[in-house]
Amino acid sequence: MVRIRVLVVDDHRIFAESLAAALAAEPDVDVSAAGSGPAALRSLERAAAEGRRFDVLLVDADLGGNVQGIRPAVPVQEVSEDGLVDGISLVAGVRTAQPAVRIVVLAEKDDPRRAALALQAGASGWVAKDCSLSRLLTVIRGVLRDETHLPPALLTGVLRELTAARKHRTESERLVESLTPREREVLRCMVAGLGRKAVAERLYLSPHTVRTHMQNVLGKLGVHSTLAAVALARRAGVGPVDLTGDVVERGGQLA
């Protein structure tokens, strides 16, 4: 019998342990529970190192606390400085680190915008926390067959959100293309979370020059904060500069 390894991630301990116990009653399911994003990451890393990777992650949409080392996912439509969802940020990080893991988001209520955000982050399903155990098991087995599962009532709203997201992405790409190569490099540094001094050291520029580039980036993107610029950049598919690689050589071709 092929066994399914499931990790439940929820900061409500009673819920997490109860769900884990219910799933463990299935003859083909092995289940563990984690009470936070960092705990989940440690469990995933430990399991991978031991050669027994998890197959499915069940993640609370409202998982509390910040997940270190994982960048928040960009909201589907409008950028909000405090509207980022930690549970869905965990989804994005896990999908990047362990793409073979299938992820299902557990939510207390149906929300088309957040469900769309979860799908964009890499989730394969969105399930209400009050669904039946049989329904959840159907979703778990379905996502392992590369199926995507959403409540029927959410389909229209999610499609609307994803269509809007594509429109915003196209506009974001157009704005990013208006930047010079040097400004795009500075933007990638901003996406990586580097401050003005760190960018200056990396690109062999003066802090004053970096400040000018950053102001130009904000102006051309039509935003008023670094956070908004980073969110727009991520919508346009701009990733962070590689902080593990070499810094830009002095006298490079960027202008």
C-alpha positions as CSV (number, residue, x, y, z in Angstrom):
1,M,0.0,0.0,0.0
2,V,1.3,3.4,-1.0
3,R,1.2,5.7,2.0
4,I,0.4,9.4,1.9
5,R,2.5,11.6,4.2
6,V,0.6,14.7,5.4
7,L,1.7,17.7,7.4
8,V,-1.0,19.8,9.1
9,V,0.1,23.4,9.8
10,D,-2.2,25.3,12.1
11,D,-1.5,27.5,15.1
12,H,-4.7,26.4,16.8
13,R,-3.3,23.3,18.6
14,I,-6.6,21.6,19.4
15,F,-7.7,21.9,15.7
16,A,-4.3,20.7,14.4
17,E,-4.1,17.7,16.7
18,S,-7.7,16.7,16.2
19,L,-7.4,16.9,12.4
20,A,-4.1,14.9,12.5
21,A,-5.8,12.2,14.7
22,A,-8.7,11.9,12.3
23,L,-6.5,11.6,9.3
24,A,-4.2,9.1,11.0
25,A,-7.2,6.8,11.3
26,E,-7.0,6.2,7.6
27,P,-4.9,3.1,6.7
28,D,-2.9,4.8,4.0
29,V,-2.2,8.1,5.7
30,D,0.8,9.1,7.9
31,V,0.3,12.5,9.5
32,S,2.2,15.0,11.6
33,A,1.3,18.5,12.9
34,A,3.1,21.8,13.2
35,G,1.9,24.8,15.0
36,S,3.7,27.6,13.1
37,G,5.4,28.4,9.8
38,P,8.9,28.0,11.1
39,A,8.0,24.6,12.7
40,A,6.5,23.5,9.4
41,L,9.7,24.4,7.6
42,R,11.8,22.5,10.1
43,S,9.6,19.5,9.7
44,L,9.8,19.6,5.9
45,E,13.6,20.0,5.9
46,R,14.1,17.2,8.4
47,A,11.8,14.9,6.5
48,A,13.6,15.6,3.2
49,A,17.0,15.0,4.8
50,E,15.8,11.7,6.1
51,G,14.4,10.7,2.7
52,R,10.8,10.6,3.7
53,R,9.3,13.8,2.2
54,F,5.8,14.9,2.9
55,D,3.4,14.5,0.0
56,V,0.7,17.0,1.1
57,L,0.7,20.1,3.3
58,L,-2.5,21.3,4.9
59,V,-2.0,25.0,5.7
60,D,-4.2,27.3,7.7
61,A,-5.0,30.4,5.6
62,D,-4.7,32.6,8.7
63,L,-1.5,31.1,10.1
64,G,-0.2,33.6,12.6
65,G,3.2,35.1,12.8
66,N,5.9,35.9,10.3
67,V,7.7,33.2,8.5
68,Q,11.4,34.1,8.4
69,G,13.2,33.6,5.1
70,I,9.9,33.7,3.0
71,R,8.7,36.7,1.2
72,P,5.0,37.5,1.5
73,A,3.0,36.7,-1.6
74,V,1.8,39.7,-3.6
75,P,-2.0,40.3,-3.2
76,V,-4.1,39.6,-6.3
77,Q,-5.2,43.1,-7.0
78,E,-4.4,46.1,-4.8
79,V,-1.2,46.3,-2.8
80,S,-1.7,46.6,0.9
81,E,1.1,47.2,3.4
82,D,-0.7,45.2,6.0
83,G,-2.8,42.9,3.9
84,L,-0.4,40.1,3.4
85,V,-1.4,36.6,4.5
86,D,1.2,34.6,6.4
87,G,-0.3,31.2,5.6
88,I,-0.3,31.9,1.9
89,S,3.2,33.3,2.2
90,L,4.2,29.9,3.6
91,V,2.6,28.2,0.5
92,A,4.8,30.3,-1.8
93,G,8.0,29.5,0.1
94,V,7.3,25.8,0.3
95,R,6.4,25.5,-3.4
96,T,9.8,27.2,-4.2
97,A,11.8,25.0,-1.8
98,Q,10.0,21.7,-2.4
99,P,7.9,21.9,-5.6
100,A,6.8,18.2,-5.3
101,V,4.8,18.9,-2.2
102,R,1.1,19.5,-2.9
103,I,-0.5,22.2,-0.7
104,V,-4.1,22.6,0.3
105,V,-5.2,25.7,2.2
106,L,-7.7,25.4,5.0
107,A,-9.9,28.4,5.5
108,E,-12.7,29.4,7.9
109,K,-14.7,31.1,5.2
110,D,-14.8,31.2,1.4
111,D,-13.0,34.2,0.0
112,P,-12.5,34.4,-3.8
113,R,-9.7,36.9,-3.5
114,R,-7.7,35.0,-1.0
115,A,-8.4,31.7,-2.8
116,A,-7.0,33.2,-6.0
117,L,-4.0,34.4,-4.1
118,A,-3.5,30.9,-2.7
119,L,-3.6,29.4,-6.3
120,Q,-1.1,32.1,-7.5
121,A,1.2,31.2,-4.6
122,G,1.2,27.5,-5.7
123,A,-1.7,25.9,-3.7
124,S,-3.6,23.0,-5.4
125,G,-6.7,23.4,-3.3
126,W,-8.8,25.6,-1.0
127,V,-11.1,23.8,1.5
128,A,-13.4,25.1,4.2
129,K,-12.3,24.1,7.7
130,D,-15.9,22.8,8.4
131,C,-15.9,20.4,5.5
132,S,-16.3,16.7,6.1
133,L,-13.4,14.4,6.6
134,S,-14.4,12.4,3.5
135,R,-14.3,15.6,1.5
136,L,-10.9,16.6,2.8
137,L,-9.5,13.1,2.0
138,T,-11.0,13.4,-1.5
139,V,-9.1,16.7,-2.0
140,I,-5.9,15.2,-0.6
141,R,-5.9,12.3,-3.0
142,G,-7.0,14.5,-5.8
143,V,-4.2,17.0,-5.6
144,L,-1.7,14.1,-5.7
145,R,-3.2,13.4,-9.1
146,D,-2.4,17.0,-10.0
147,E,-6.0,18.1,-9.7
148,T,-7.0,21.6,-8.5
149,H,-9.9,21.7,-5.9
150,L,-12.1,24.7,-5.1
151,P,-15.6,24.9,-3.7
152,P,-18.0,25.3,-6.6
153,A,-19.3,28.5,-5.1
154,L,-15.9,30.1,-5.4
155,L,-15.2,29.3,-9.1
156,T,-16.7,32.4,-10.7
157,G,-15.1,34.7,-8.1
158,V,-11.7,33.1,-8.4
159,L,-11.7,33.3,-12.2
160,R,-12.6,37.0,-11.9
161,E,-9.7,37.6,-9.6
162,L,-7.2,35.7,-11.7
163,T,-8.4,37.6,-14.8
164,A,-7.9,40.9,-13.0
165,A,-4.5,39.7,-11.8
166,R,-3.4,39.0,-15.4
167,K,-4.5,42.5,-16.3
168,H,-2.5,44.0,-13.5
169,R,0.5,41.9,-14.4
170,T,0.5,43.1,-17.9
171,E,0.4,46.8,-16.7
172,S,3.2,46.1,-14.2
173,E,5.4,44.5,-16.9
174,R,4.9,47.6,-19.1
175,L,6.0,49.9,-16.2
176,V,9.0,47.8,-15.4
177,E,10.1,47.8,-19.0
178,S,10.3,51.6,-18.8
179,L,13.2,51.3,-16.4
180,T,16.8,51.5,-17.5
181,P,19.0,48.4,-16.9
182,R,20.6,50.0,-13.9
183,E,17.2,50.9,-12.4
184,R,16.0,47.4,-13.0
185,E,19.1,46.1,-11.1
186,V,18.3,48.5,-8.2
187,L,14.7,47.3,-8.2
188,R,15.9,43.7,-8.0
189,C,18.0,44.7,-5.0
190,M,14.9,46.3,-3.4
191,V,12.9,43.1,-4.0
192,A,15.7,41.3,-2.1
193,G,15.2,43.6,0.8
194,L,18.4,45.5,0.5
195,G,18.6,49.0,1.9
196,R,20.3,52.0,0.3
197,K,23.7,51.4,1.8
198,A,23.7,47.7,0.9
199,V,22.7,48.4,-2.7
200,A,25.4,51.0,-2.9
201,E,28.0,48.5,-1.7
202,R,26.8,45.8,-4.0
203,L,26.7,48.0,-7.2
204,Y,29.8,50.1,-6.4
205,L,27.7,53.3,-6.3
206,S,27.5,56.2,-3.9
207,P,24.5,56.2,-1.5
208,H,23.4,59.4,-3.1
209,T,23.4,57.8,-6.6
210,V,21.4,54.9,-5.3
211,R,18.9,57.2,-3.7
212,T,18.5,58.9,-7.1
213,H,17.9,55.6,-8.8
214,M,15.4,54.5,-6.2
215,Q,13.5,57.8,-6.6
216,N,13.5,57.3,-10.3
217,V,12.2,53.7,-9.9
218,L,9.3,54.9,-7.7
219,G,8.5,57.7,-10.1
220,K,8.5,55.5,-13.2
221,L,6.4,52.8,-11.5
222,G,4.0,55.4,-10.2
223,V,4.2,54.3,-6.6
224,H,5.1,56.1,-3.4
225,S,6.9,53.5,-1.2
226,T,9.5,50.7,-1.5
227,L,6.9,48.2,-0.4
228,A,4.5,49.1,-3.3
229,A,7.4,49.0,-5.8
230,V,8.4,45.6,-4.6
231,A,4.8,44.3,-4.9
232,L,4.5,45.7,-8.4
233,A,7.8,44.2,-9.4
234,R,6.7,40.8,-8.1
235,R,3.5,41.0,-10.1
236,A,5.7,41.7,-13.2
237,G,7.7,38.6,-12.5
238,V,10.8,40.5,-11.2
239,G,12.7,38.4,-8.7
240,P,15.3,39.4,-6.1
241,V,18.9,39.8,-7.0
242,D,20.9,36.7,-6.1
243,L,22.5,37.5,-2.7
244,T,24.6,34.3,-2.8
245,G,26.4,35.3,-6.0
246,D,29.1,37.8,-6.7
247,V,28.4,41.5,-6.6
248,V,28.2,43.5,-9.8
249,E,31.7,44.2,-11.1
250,R,33.0,47.7,-11.0
251,G,32.8,49.2,-14.4
252,G,30.0,46.9,-15.6
253,Q,27.8,47.7,-18.6
254,L,24.7,48.7,-16.6
255,A,23.7,52.3,-17.1
